[in-house]
Amino acid sequence: MANVVVVGAQWGDEGKGKLVDWLSERADVIVRFQGGHNAGHTLVIDKKVYKLSLLPSGIVRGGKLSIIGNGVVLDPWHLAEEIAKLRGQGVEITTDNLLIAENTPLILPVHVELDQNREKQKSTIKIGTTGRGIGPAYEDKVGRRTIRVADLADVKTLEPRVDRLLNHHNTVRKGLGLCDVDRSVLMEKLMAVAPSVLQFAAPVWKILSEKRKSGKRILFEGAQGSLLDIDFGTYPFVTSSNVIAGQAATGSGMGPGAIDFVLAIVKAYTTRVGEGPFPTELNDADGQRLGERGHEFGVVTGRKRRCGWFDAALVRQTCATSGVNGIALTKLDVLDGFEKLKICVGYKLGSEHLDYLPFAADKQTRCVPIYEEMEGWTDSTKSARSWAALPANAIKYVRRIEELIECPVTLVSTSPEREDTILVKDPFTD
């Protein structure tokens, strides 16, 4: 039996929610290991829609343990709201199926204010954040001034840590023209929300170690996409955490030896939300068609996603940095009816031909995609559950992607419904 890490291999929105839910039936434990409530997952189960942004996707499945790991930054007020919303949809959430690492950093109102006010500054580069305080919370973690879940249980520990945090933030706020944070109000808010968080607090690293020793299957659920990774993404238009598969180890406390299979979720075309380079972006009728057919709007923000052709050079790059063993190709049905399809196989940079996207920002903006054209298909792939149900040209398209990204296809998703999935190889057992 294997432990599987699921990561997005593009700029997020690849359809991880459905696939993690689909895989969760084969797992015993589902772990979120990075990010915060800035990443939305939509699950469709028996025609019922669940929208998650912080809780692991396995929470809607009975008999599974969902864990929020220390690599996540946690907004305790959002957590309470999301739990209440799911309970209103009939999902049972108790300490039997949800645990939070005691050393998980918290997102506070001061982080949200800082995030939003920075983005409003006309003199700075707009990153395109969700304004939910994710970046500032990670900054405080690295700056050793964060408030962690365990701190909420002891006022004597909490108060000096709040003072240290506010000493930094009030200085920063002066530069933005903001007033000092009211310490007493912040303390009141923290003490009020503490019980709702602390009931789920646990030594997650120890529990996961015990689960692994007893032979339980563990599924590690990533958020966002590898091209938003703080180190390997299109910097500075990235998220504030490591998104690639290696983070599953440090973001959960398990260690790299616990990872047996890395599954990358890959959309059959490319999308991006917010600012930053996008070599294959389409600002024409084809791009509009992809967006409309794929319902490309952010789950969390509602922002319209930018759309473009599949970029094999970028996905090959992210498969290498995450050590991907297989990919799950999603939204193949969105390409139904296109007469011609294009795949980016590399870039032209002046007189150079590159098979990867360089890190230098000026080079990224000057990279012109090199396309390979393929015949499309007219028959529908929607809801197909076997290779035999796919049009011949759709199979050729999938096989060509495998060749170009140098990684095999493990799963193919043909609709938002969880059962509309073609299984080529089971990551847990094959």
C-alpha positions in Angstrom: 0.0 0.0 0.0 1.2 3.5 -0.9 1.0 7.0 0.5 0.1 9.4 -2.3 0.8 13.2 -2.7 -1.5 15.2 -4.9 -0.2 18.4 -6.3 -1.4 20.8 -9.1 1.1 21.0 -12.0 0.0 24.3 -13.4 -1.2 27.6 -11.9 -3.9 25.9 -9.7 -7.6 25.3 -10.5 -6.7 22.0 -12.2 -9.5 20.1 -10.6 -7.7 18.7 -7.5 -10.9 18.7 -5.4 -12.7 16.1 -7.4 -9.6 13.9 -7.8 -8.7 14.1 -4.1 -12.3 13.2 -3.3 -12.2 10.3 -5.8 -8.9 9.1 -4.3 -10.0 9.6 -0.7 -12.2 6.4 -1.0 -9.0 4.5 -1.2 -7.3 6.4 1.6 -7.7 6.3 5.4 -6.2 9.7 6.2 -6.3 12.9 4.1 -3.8 15.7 4.9 -3.6 19.4 3.9 0.1 20.3 4.0 0.4 23.9 2.7 -1.6 27.1 1.8 -4.6 28.5 3.5 -8.2 29.4 2.7 -7.1 31.1 -0.6 -7.4 27.8 -2.5 -10.9 26.7 -3.4 -12.0 23.1 -4.1 -15.4 22.2 -5.5 -16.7 18.7 -5.0 -19.8 17.4 -6.7 -21.2 14.3 -5.0 -24.6 12.8 -6.0 -25.5 16.2 -7.6 -24.7 18.0 -4.3 -22.0 20.7 -4.5 -19.5 21.3 -1.6 -17.2 24.2 -1.8 -14.1 23.9 0.4 -11.2 26.3 0.8 -9.5 25.2 4.1 -10.8 21.8 5.1 -9.3 18.7 3.4 -11.5 17.3 0.7 -11.9 14.0 2.6 -14.0 15.7 5.2 -17.2 15.0 3.2 -16.4 11.3 3.2 -17.5 9.2 6.2 -14.9 7.1 8.0 -11.9 9.2 7.0 -9.6 11.2 9.2 -8.9 14.7 7.8 -5.8 16.6 9.0 -4.7 20.2 8.7 -0.9 20.1 8.9 1.6 22.5 10.2 2.5 23.7 6.7 -0.9 25.4 6.4 -1.7 28.9 7.7 -5.0 28.8 9.5 -7.7 31.5 9.8 -9.6 30.3 12.9 -12.7 32.4 12.1 -12.9 31.1 8.6 -12.4 27.6 9.9 -15.5 28.1 12.2 -17.5 29.4 9.3 -16.6 26.6 6.9 -17.3 23.9 9.5 -20.7 25.5 10.2 -21.5 25.7 6.5 -20.7 22.0 5.9 -22.6 20.9 9.0 -25.6 22.8 7.5 -25.2 20.6 4.4 -25.3 17.5 6.6 -21.6 16.8 7.0 -20.6 15.6 10.4 -17.4 17.2 11.7 -15.9 16.1 15.1 -12.6 15.3 16.6 -13.0 11.8 15.2 -12.7 13.0 11.6 -10.8 16.3 11.9 -7.5 17.2 13.6 -5.3 20.3 13.4 -1.5 20.3 14.0 -0.7 22.1 17.3 2.1 24.0 15.6 0.0 25.4 12.8 0.4 29.2 12.4 -2.7 31.4 12.6 -3.9 34.1 10.2 -5.1 37.1 12.2 -7.1 40.2 11.2 -3.9 42.2 11.1 -2.6 39.9 8.4 -5.7 40.4 6.3 -5.5 44.2 6.6 -1.8 44.2 5.7 -2.4 42.0 2.7 -5.2 44.1 1.3 -3.5 47.5 1.9 -0.3 46.4 0.3 -2.2 45.4 -2.8 -3.8 48.8 -3.0 -0.4 50.6 -3.0 0.0 52.2 -6.4 3.8 52.3 -6.1 4.2 48.5 -5.7 3.8 45.6 -8.1 0.4 44.0 -7.8 0.8 40.3 -7.2 -2.9 39.5 -7.5 -3.3 38.0 -4.0 -6.7 36.9 -2.7 -6.3 39.5 0.1 -6.9 36.8 2.8 -3.7 37.4 4.8 -1.8 34.3 3.6 1.4 36.0 2.7 1.8 38.1 5.8 1.0 35.1 8.0 3.8 33.1 6.3 6.1 36.1 6.8 5.4 36.1 10.5 6.1 32.4 10.7 9.5 32.8 9.1 10.1 36.0 11.2 9.5 33.9 14.4 6.7 36.1 15.6 3.7 34.0 14.6 0.8 32.9 16.9 0.3 29.1 16.7 -2.7 26.9 17.5 -1.1 25.6 20.8 -0.5 29.2 22.0 -4.3 29.7 22.3 -4.4 27.3 25.3 -2.1 29.4 27.5 -2.6 33.2 28.1 0.8 33.5 29.7 2.4 32.3 26.4 -0.1 34.1 24.1 0.2 37.6 25.5 4.0 38.1 25.0 3.8 36.6 21.6 1.0 39.0 20.6 3.1 41.8 21.9 6.1 40.7 19.8 3.9 40.4 16.7 2.2 43.8 17.2 5.6 45.5 17.8 6.5 44.5 14.2 3.1 45.1 12.6 2.4 48.5 14.2 5.7 49.7 12.7 4.7 48.4 9.3 1.2 49.9 9.6 2.6 53.4 10.2 4.4 53.3 6.9 1.0 52.4 5.2 -0.8 55.2 7.1 -2.8 52.8 9.3 -3.4 53.2 13.0 -2.0 50.8 15.6 -3.8 47.5 16.3 -6.0 47.5 19.4 -4.2 44.9 21.5 -7.2 44.3 23.8 -9.6 43.8 20.9 -7.3 41.3 19.3 -6.8 39.4 22.5 -10.6 39.2 23.1 -11.1 37.8 19.6 -8.4 35.2 20.1 -9.7 34.0 23.4 -13.3 33.9 22.0 -12.3 31.7 19.0 -9.8 29.6 20.9 -12.2 26.8 22.0 -13.5 26.2 18.5 -9.9 25.6 17.3 -8.3 23.9 20.3 -10.9 21.1 20.3 -9.3 19.8 17.1 -5.6 20.4 18.2 -3.3 17.4 18.3 0.3 16.3 17.8 -0.3 15.5 14.2 3.2 14.3 13.4 2.8 11.6 16.0 -0.6 10.5 14.9 0.5 10.3 11.3 3.6 8.2 12.3 1.3 5.8 14.1 -1.1 5.6 11.2 1.7 4.8 8.8 3.2 2.1 11.1 -0.3 0.5 11.3 -0.5 0.3 7.5 -3.0 3.1 6.9 -3.1 4.8 3.5 -2.3 8.5 3.7 -3.3 11.0 1.0 -1.5 14.3 1.0 -3.6 17.1 -0.5 -1.8 20.1 -2.0 -3.4 23.5 -2.7 -2.8 26.0 -5.6 -0.4 24.8 -8.4 3.3 24.2 -8.7 3.8 27.2 -10.9 2.8 29.3 -7.9 5.5 27.8 -5.7 7.5 30.4 -3.8 10.8 29.0 -5.2 9.9 27.4 -8.5 6.9 29.4 -9.6 6.7 32.6 -11.8 8.1 34.8 -9.0 7.0 37.3 -7.7 3.5 36.3 -9.0 3.3 33.3 -6.7 1.8 32.1 -3.4 3.8 32.4 -0.1 4.4 28.7 0.5 6.1 25.8 -1.2 3.5 24.0 -3.4 5.6 21.2 -4.9 5.4 17.6 -3.5 8.4 17.9 -1.2 6.4 20.2 1.0 4.1 17.3 1.9 6.9 16.0 4.2 7.7 19.2 6.1 4.1 20.4 6.0 2.9 17.3 7.9 5.9 16.2 9.9 6.2 12.8 8.3 9.4 13.0 6.4 10.2 12.2 2.8 10.3 8.5 3.3 6.6 8.5 3.8 5.9 9.5 0.2 5.4 6.6 -2.2 3.7 8.1 -5.2 3.3 11.7 -6.5 0.3 12.4 -8.6 0.1 15.7 -10.5 -3.2 17.1 -11.5 -3.1 18.6 -15.0 -5.8 20.4 -16.9 -6.1 19.5 -20.6 -5.5 23.2 -21.4 -4.0 26.0 -19.2 -5.6 28.6 -17.0 -4.3 31.3 -14.6 -5.9 33.7 -12.1 -4.3 37.0 -11.3 -1.2 38.7 -12.6 2.0 37.2 -14.0 3.4 35.6 -17.2 1.3 33.2 -19.2 3.1 32.3 -22.5 0.1 30.4 -24.1 -2.6 32.8 -23.0 -5.3 33.3 -25.7 -7.1 36.7 -26.0 -9.3 35.5 -28.8 -12.4 33.5 -29.5 -10.6 30.2 -28.6 -9.7 31.6 -25.2 -13.2 32.8 -24.7 -14.6 29.4 -25.7 -12.3 27.6 -23.2 -13.3 29.9 -20.4 -17.0 29.6 -21.1 -17.0 25.8 -21.6 -14.7 25.2 -18.6 -16.7 27.6 -16.3 -13.4 29.3 -15.5 -14.1 31.4 -12.5 -12.2 31.1 -9.1 -14.0 29.2 -6.3 -12.8 31.6 -3.6 -12.6 35.0 -5.4 -15.0 34.5 -8.4 -12.3 36.1 -10.6 -12.4 35.2 -14.3 -9.5 32.9 -15.2 -7.2 33.6 -18.1 -7.2 30.7 -20.6 -4.7 29.3 -23.1 -3.4 26.2 -24.9 -1.8 23.3 -23.0 1.9 24.1 -22.2 3.8 20.9 -22.2 7.1 22.6 -21.5 5.8 24.1 -18.2 4.2 20.8 -17.1 7.4 18.9 -17.9 9.2 21.4 -15.7 6.8 21.0 -12.8 6.8 17.2 -13.1 10.6 17.3 -12.6 10.6 19.6 -9.6 7.9 17.6 -7.8 9.2 14.2 -8.8 5.9 13.2 -10.4 5.2 9.5 -10.9 2.0 10.0 -12.9 -0.5 12.7 -13.9 -4.3 13.0 -13.7 -5.6 14.8 -16.8 -8.7 16.8 -16.1 -11.3 18.7 -18.2 -10.6 16.8 -21.4 -14.3 17.3 -22.3 -13.8 21.1 -22.5 -11.8 20.5 -25.7 -14.7 18.7 -27.5 -15.6 20.3 -30.8 -12.3 22.2 -31.4 -11.3 21.6 -35.0 -7.6 22.2 -34.2 -5.7 22.0 -30.9 -2.3 23.4 -30.1 0.3 22.3 -27.6 3.3 24.4 -26.6 6.4 22.3 -26.9 9.0 25.0 -26.0 9.8 28.7 -26.4 11.6 31.0 -28.7 13.7 33.6 -26.9 15.3 35.8 -29.6 17.5 33.4 -31.6 17.3 30.7 -28.8 15.0 27.8 -28.6 14.3 26.8 -25.0 12.5 23.6 -23.6 11.8 25.3 -20.3 10.6 28.6 -18.9 13.6 30.6 -17.4 13.3 32.2 -14.0 14.5 35.6 -15.1 11.4 37.9 -15.3 12.5 39.8 -18.4 13.1 36.5 -20.2 9.7 35.1 -19.2 7.9 38.0 -20.8 9.9 37.7 -24.0 9.4 33.9 -24.4 7.2 33.1 -27.5 5.5 29.7 -27.4 6.4 27.2 -30.1 3.3 25.2 -31.0 2.6 21.8 -32.3 -0.9 21.5 -33.9 -3.1 18.5 -33.6 -6.5 17.5 -35.1 -9.4 17.9 -32.7 -12.5 15.7 -32.3 -16.2 16.2 -32.8 -17.5 13.4 -30.6 -18.1 14.0 -26.9 -15.7 12.8 -24.3 -18.0 14.1 -21.5 -18.7 11.4 -18.8 -16.5 8.8 -20.6 -15.3 6.1 -18.1 -13.1 4.0 -20.4 -10.5 4.4 -23.2 -12.9 2.8 -25.6 -15.4 5.6 -25.0 -12.9 8.3 -26.1 -12.6 9.5 -29.7 -9.4 8.4 -31.4 -8.1 11.9 -31.7 -8.7 12.5 -28.0 -6.6 9.4 -27.2 -3.9 10.7 -29.6 -4.0 14.1 -27.7 -3.5 12.4 -24.3 -0.7 10.1 -25.6 1.1 13.1 -27.1 0.9 14.9 -23.8 2.5 11.9 -22.1 5.4 12.0 -24.6 6.0 15.7 -24.3 5.9 15.9 -20.5 7.8 12.7 -20.1 5.3 11.3 -17.6 2.5 8.7 -17.9 -1.2 9.4 -17.5 -2.6 7.7 -14.4 -6.2 9.1 -14.5 -8.3 11.0 -17.0 -11.3 13.1 -15.7 -14.1 13.8 -18.2 -16.6 15.8 -16.0 -16.9 17.3 -12.5 -18.8 14.1 -11.4 -16.4 11.9 -9.4 -17.3 8.7 -11.2 -16.6 10.1 -14.6 -13.0 9.1 -14.3 -10.8 6.7 -16.4 -8.4 4.8 -14.2 -5.2 3.7 -15.9 -3.2 3.0 -12.8 -4.2 3.0 -9.2 -1.6 5.2 -7.3 -2.3 3.4 -4.0 -1.8 -0.2 -5.2 -0.3 -0.5 -8.7 
